[in-house]
Amino acid sequence: PYEYEEIENVNILQRAEVLNRINNRSSRGEIIVTYPEALTEKVINKKTLIKNTYGIKVGDNLDTNFMSSILEEYDFERSDFVYEAGQYAIRGGIVDIFSFANELPYRIELFGNDVDSIRIFDPETQLSERKLLSVNIIPNTDILQNQSGEQVSLLEFLPENTIVWSEDWGFLKEKIEQQKED
């Protein structure tokens, strides 16, 4: 059971990260490698994802009590130190957040209530890897998906001009048709 839970947590993190990247896609495009069934799996719709994404940028005014309540709403767990997705820590003027849509956590340093800096850091060493100007905090998309009840297939989530390549197009087409029937 422990291994399954660990695998499921990785899947949630990867799914949230992919949906966030698709939603905030830059002009350079993205390449997603996945198994055919994933294209027909139900995911959160864009409207719900956008509505539940919390953006923070350098220079913003950020109240830690408000931030804590937002993170609790997003199903984040408060801890002393963050080491896995879905955790946050507030220590004085430092807010560490491990978003469900990022491989590494963010460290937000406050000067009073103003965001002074945002960095990605390694949770094991606590060392910064790089500075950022802004971040998006993404909740657990699986929980949001279940709460909203509004779900779409990954194919529907993708922008219209997306090119999909499949080695076994017949299998994928069969899965899409099966999903429409269900």
C-alpha positions in Angstrom: 0.0 0.0 0.0 2.9 2.4 0.7 4.4 2.0 -2.7 0.9 2.6 -4.4 0.4 5.7 -2.3 3.8 7.0 -3.3 3.1 6.3 -7.0 -0.3 8.0 -6.8 1.3 11.1 -5.2 3.8 11.3 -8.1 0.9 10.9 -10.6 -1.0 13.8 -8.9 2.1 16.0 -9.0 2.9 15.2 -12.6 -0.8 15.6 -13.7 -1.0 19.0 -12.0 2.3 20.1 -13.5 1.3 19.1 -17.0 -2.1 20.8 -16.8 -0.5 24.0 -15.4 2.1 24.0 -18.2 -0.5 23.4 -20.9 -2.6 26.2 -19.4 0.3 28.7 -19.3 1.9 27.5 -22.5 4.4 29.8 -24.0 4.9 30.3 -27.7 7.7 27.8 -27.9 5.3 24.9 -27.3 5.5 21.8 -25.2 6.0 18.2 -25.8 4.1 15.7 -23.6 4.9 12.0 -23.7 2.3 9.8 -22.1 0.4 6.6 -22.5 -2.7 6.6 -24.9 -5.2 6.1 -22.1 -4.1 9.4 -20.5 -5.4 11.3 -23.4 -8.9 10.2 -22.7 -8.7 10.4 -18.9 -10.9 13.0 -17.2 -9.1 16.1 -15.9 -10.1 19.3 -14.3 -11.4 21.9 -16.8 -9.5 25.1 -17.6 -12.1 27.4 -16.1 -11.8 25.6 -12.7 -8.0 25.4 -12.9 -7.7 29.2 -13.6 -10.2 30.1 -10.9 -8.2 28.1 -8.3 -4.7 29.2 -9.3 -3.2 31.7 -7.0 -0.4 33.9 -8.4 2.3 35.6 -6.4 4.9 38.0 -7.8 7.7 40.0 -6.4 6.4 43.3 -5.1 3.0 41.9 -4.1 1.5 42.6 -0.7 1.1 39.2 1.0 -0.5 38.7 4.4 0.7 35.3 5.9 -2.6 34.7 7.6 -4.5 35.1 4.3 -1.9 33.0 2.6 -2.3 30.3 5.2 -6.1 30.2 4.8 -5.8 30.1 0.9 -3.4 27.1 1.2 -5.6 25.3 3.6 -8.5 25.7 1.1 -6.2 24.3 -1.6 -5.7 21.2 0.6 -2.1 22.0 1.6 -0.8 20.8 4.9 1.1 23.1 7.2 4.5 21.6 8.4 7.7 22.8 9.9 9.6 22.2 6.7 8.4 21.3 3.3 9.6 18.1 1.6 6.8 17.0 -0.6 4.0 18.4 -2.8 1.1 19.8 -0.9 3.0 21.2 2.1 3.7 24.7 3.3 5.6 26.3 6.1 5.6 29.9 7.5 8.5 30.9 9.6 8.6 34.7 10.2 9.0 36.4 6.9 9.6 33.2 5.0 6.9 31.2 3.3 7.8 27.9 1.8 5.3 26.3 -0.5 5.5 23.0 -2.4 2.9 23.4 -5.1 1.2 20.4 -6.7 2.5 21.7 -10.1 6.2 22.0 -9.5 9.0 19.5 -8.9 10.6 21.7 -6.3 9.2 24.1 -3.7 9.1 27.8 -3.7 10.6 30.1 -1.0 8.9 33.4 -0.7 10.8 36.0 1.4 8.8 38.9 2.7 10.0 42.3 3.8 7.1 43.3 6.1 4.1 42.2 4.0 5.8 42.8 0.6 7.2 39.9 -1.5 10.9 40.7 -1.6 12.0 37.6 -3.5 10.8 34.2 -4.8 13.2 31.3 -5.3 13.0 27.6 -6.1 14.9 25.6 -3.6 16.0 22.1 -2.9 14.1 20.7 0.1 17.0 18.4 1.1 19.7 21.0 1.2 17.5 24.1 1.6 19.8 25.8 -1.0 18.2 28.1 -3.6 18.4 26.9 -7.2 17.2 30.1 -9.0 15.2 33.3 -8.5 11.8 33.8 -10.0 9.7 36.9 -10.6 6.4 35.2 -10.1 4.8 31.8 -9.3 1.5 30.1 -9.6 0.3 28.0 -6.7 -1.8 25.1 -8.0 -4.0 23.1 -5.7 -4.4 19.3 -5.8 -6.2 19.0 -9.2 -7.6 15.6 -8.4 -9.5 17.0 -5.4 -10.7 20.0 -7.3 -11.8 17.8 -10.1 -13.9 15.7 -7.8 -15.4 18.8 -6.0 -16.3 20.7 -9.2 -17.7 17.7 -11.0 -16.8 19.4 -14.2 -14.3 17.2 -16.0 -13.0 17.0 -19.6 -10.6 14.6 -21.3 -7.0 15.7 -21.7 -7.7 16.0 -25.4 -10.4 18.6 -24.7 -8.1 20.4 -22.4 -5.4 20.8 -25.0 -5.4 23.9 -27.2 -7.1 23.5 -30.6 -3.8 23.8 -32.6 -2.1 20.9 -30.7 -0.6 18.2 -32.7 -1.1 14.7 -31.2 1.1 11.8 -32.3 0.3 8.3 -31.5 2.1 5.1 -32.4 -1.1 3.1 -32.2 -3.8 5.5 -33.5 -6.3 2.7 -33.9 -6.1 1.9 -30.1 -6.4 5.6 -29.2 -9.4 6.1 -31.5 -11.1 3.0 -29.9 -10.6 4.5 -26.4 -12.0 7.9 -27.5 -15.1 6.2 -29.0 -15.5 4.1 -25.9 -15.3 7.2 -23.7 -18.0 9.0 -25.8 -20.3 6.0 -25.3 -19.8 6.0 -21.6 
